[in-house]
Amino acid sequence: MSGSSSNTRRQSIEVIRDDQTTKKWCVALREDVFKRFLLFCNNNNTKIKINNVFGDGSLFSPFLFGKFFDPSDAFPLWEFDSDILLSNLRSLGQTTVDWFRTPHDQDYVLKAELPGIGVGKNSVQVVYNEKHKAVEVSGVWSQQQSITINKEWMSGNWWEYGYVRRLELPDDADSRKIEAYLTNDTLLEIKIPKKILDFEPNNNTIANDVMSTKKSDAV
């Protein structure tokens, strides 16, 4: 999923935290609707492009986790082992997605290849949704459509214009420090640090310790 080190170009992506788009993903994608959409695309010579976006192994495929799941519904990714959940796809060499925790369990990391449709740094968005405690990865799958479609495409039949995967954050994730990177315009990496517990004693604790020490000395 990565190129040679000599040609690697890694860029930081802004993680949007104050998204004002209303009614995003309010239209649910059902399995029967998705199948009709695929049939329509096959009949209109966009089959290859659609397979790149929503096909087996893609982060944005409704069938990524073994059965149909609306990508706009937040999925608790880090509650599952990627080796188990993606075992069938990996055995066939079809997946371009991986997630894990870094050594010493400090960060949650997601890596995934973006659809091979000429997307780049300015075509993919990473948004942190405070209300739903979720990270949203989205973009437009047709460069031609991206010029003409309404900016509110996310509030309608979004799959006709773009793609999305919403991921529920773990309770111990530090949403303030989410980072996103794009390597060679194709490999997306999202890193979410865990919250650092503060064991620093406060003044009351110090005072109580001093009093306890004095009492012990007096005895």
N, C-alpha and C positions, 0 to 999 in steps of 0.2 A: 504493500500500500504506500510505499514511499519510493522516491527516485534516488539516484546516486547522490552522494554527499556534495559532489562538485557542482551539481546543478540545482541544489535545493534552494528554494526561495520561501522563507517563512515570514509571514506577515501577521501582525496583530489585528484582530477585528474588534471594533467597539461593541461592548455589551450594552444594549439599550436598556435603560431602567425606568424611563418615564414615558413609555409608549402611550399615546393618546388615542389610538385606533379603537373605536367602540364596536361592540358586538362582534369581535373577532371570533372565528370558528364557531359561530352560533348555529350554523347549518351542519348537522351531523352527516357524516358519510356512512351510508349503510352498505352492506355487502351487495345487495341487489342493484343498488344505484351504481356502485363501482363496476360491476360486471357489465352493465349497460354502457357505461362510459368507455370501458375498454373496447367493447364491440364497436361503438361509434368511431373511436380513434382508429381501429383496424380498418374500417371502411373508408377512412379519409387519409390514408397514407401517413399517419403519424405513429405507427406501431413501434418503430425502433426507438423514437424519442420517449414515448410513454413507458416502454419497457426499461429504459435507462433510469427513469425517475421512480417508477412504482414497482419495478420488477423484483424478482427473488434476490434477496440479499441486500437490497437498498435500505438505508436508514428510514426512508419514507414509505416503504411498502406496507400496506395494511396487513400483510401476511407475514411480516418479519418474525413474529414471535410464535409461529406455528399455527395460528388460527386468525381469523379476521379480527382486526382491532383498529378502530378509527384513529389515525395518527394525530388528530387534533384533540383527542382525549389524553390527559396527562398519564404517562405510564411510569410506575415506580422502578425504573431501570436497575438501580443499584441494589435492589432487594434480590436480584437474581444473578446466578453465575452465568456468565456469557458462554462458557464452554458447554454448559448443559442446554441452555435455551437455544443456542445456535448450532448444536451438534450436527443436525442433519445438513444444514447449509454448508458448514465447514467441511464435512466429509465429501461434499460435492464440489468444493472450491468455489462456492457461489456468493459467499458473504464478504462484504467490505466494511463490516462494522465490528468494533470491539469496545469493551468497557472494562475497567478494572480499578483497583485501589493501588496507590503507589506504595513502595516499601515503607514500613513503619506506619502504614495506614493513615497517612497524612492528607491525601487528596483523593477525590473521585475524578476519574478521567474517562472521557468518551472520545473515541477516534472513529471517523467514518469518511469514506470517499463520497464526495458530492456527485450528483448525477452528471454524466459526461455530455453535457449540452452547452458547453462554453460558458459555464458560470464562473464568476471570479469574485474577488474580494468585495466588490460593490453590489453584487447580485444576491448575496446570502445575508440574512439578518439573524442575529442572536439576541434574543430579548429575555430579560428576567421579568416574569409576571409576579409582582408582589402579592396580589390578591390570592392567586392560586398556588403560590410557592412553587413555580415551575419555570423551567427554561424552555423557550420556544426557538426552534431552528426552522427558518422558512425562506422561500425564494420563489421566483417566477421561472417556470420550466420552458417558456417560449420567449426567446429574445424579441421576436417580432410582436408578440402580444404585449410584452412589457411596456411598449411604447404607447399602446392605445388603451389598455385596460384601465378601469377606474381604480384609484388608489385604495378604495374600500373593497377590493376583490376578496379580502379575507373574511368579509361578512356575508358572502353569498356562497355559490357553489365553487369554493376555492380550488378544488381539484381540477377544474377546467382551465385554470390559469397558473397555479403554482403548487407548491408542496409544503408540508409542515411535519414536524415531529415535536410533540410536547412531552417533556420529561419532568416528573415530580421530583423535587429535591428531598434528600434525606433530612431528618430532623436536625442532625448535627452539622449540616452544611452551612458554610459561611457565605451567604448570598452576596455580601458586600465585596467579596474578593474573587468573583468569577472571572476567569480569563478565557479568551477564545483566540485561536490562531488558524491560519490557512497556509498550507504548504503547497507550493506549485499550483495554486489556484484550484486544487482538487481535494486535498486531504484536510478535513476539518478536525480540529482538536479543541475540546472544551475541558478546562480544568477547574474543579470546584474544591477549594480547601475546606478542611474540617474546622469547626470552631475550636479555638484554643481556650481550654479551661483556665481560669485565673485562680491560682491557689495563693495569691499574695495576701498575707494577713492584713486585716484592717486595723485601725487604731484601737477599737474595742477589744479585739482579740489579743493584741499586744498588752493592753492594760490588764486584762484578766490573767494573762500568763504571769505578769509581774506580781500581781496580788497573790496568786497561787504559790509562787516561789517564796514570797515573804512569809506566808503562813507555814510553809514547810520548814523554813529556816527557824521560825519561832518555836516550833515543836522540837 
